Amino acid sequence: MQAILNVAFPIFGVILAGFLAGRWRILGGDATAALNAFVSYFALPVLFFGTLARTPVQAVLDPALLAGFSAAVVATFAMGMVTTRLVSRGGLAAMSLQGIASSWGNVGYMGVPLCLAAFGEPGLPPAMLTVIVTAVLSMVFGVMLIELEVAAGHGPIRTFLRAAFNVARNPLPLSIGFGILASWSGLVVPTPVEKWIDLMGAAAAPCALFAIGLFLSDKSIKSGLAEAGLATLIKLLLQPLLAALILPFFIDIRSVPGQVALLMAALPTAANAFVLAKQFDVSVEQNTAAVLLSTAFSVITVSALLVWVGVS
């Protein structure tokens, strides 16, 4: 109960505030896009870079954590693809988007603030590693599979390079790469710059959570509930269960990195699933519903997991 009050309630409370602000039209119609841009291009990248620049590289690039978390993501991606094939006989693009909805958790906007609230600064390096894993596996592999059907004829190599380029130019993985490079090179950040980084980074968590609420406020569930329900079950229940079974073979599940990975596996579907569906005009209703349903039910599942791991 203490974990729910101290960690889950503030996190979901800020999301609710953003949702209500959107529903009550307190902010202008462009507020969602503007706040998302601020979080994606400024607040979170600055937080990621500042944290990693002051963290030893070996504390971030943990091969054991990388392998264990990757296995859980890949397994749920494959399971998501199979469910769409069985339920609607969808093609490769639809299957891939279901795989993304089933495996790509909201690790950036929700996961980083959650780990920061639950574990403090020690929770950030492993959290950022899960951001890298999720972006590379779900985005590169997922987009590549989508484009193999949607953009047929371009060839697998060109398709892979295009998907990899989309990840490489994303400010979040980019800031992580620069942060690791700064740490490896022993870069000393000047005090004024360090204070600017701390000030800007402090805005990341509340703004990211508020942006989730704003995003959800103008979405509705109209159809695609069967596949969305399956994606929600896989993302909220199966992925953390697999993580709990797989991770002990690689790392101590009771350690901070182990608990961070477990929490990251339990997060709801990222809004990127909707964005990609909209971009390719495939399974838009199903992915919209998956984001909404998984976020709503994650209030219960994430809170329960926080209690189970003993976070206070």
DAKA-V36854 format. One record per helix or strand. SS is the DSSP state (~ for helix, > for strand). FROM is the first residue (numbers start at 1). LEN is the number of residues. If there is no record, write none. Layout:
BEGIN
<<SS;FROM;LEN> <SS;FROM;LEN>>
END
This chain:
BEGIN
<<~;2;22> <~;31;23> <~;57;4> <~;63;26> <~;92;12> <>;105;1> <~;107;13> <~;122;29> <~;156;13> <~;171;15> <~;191;27> <~;225;25> <~;256;10> <>;269;1> <~;272;9> <~;284;26>>
END
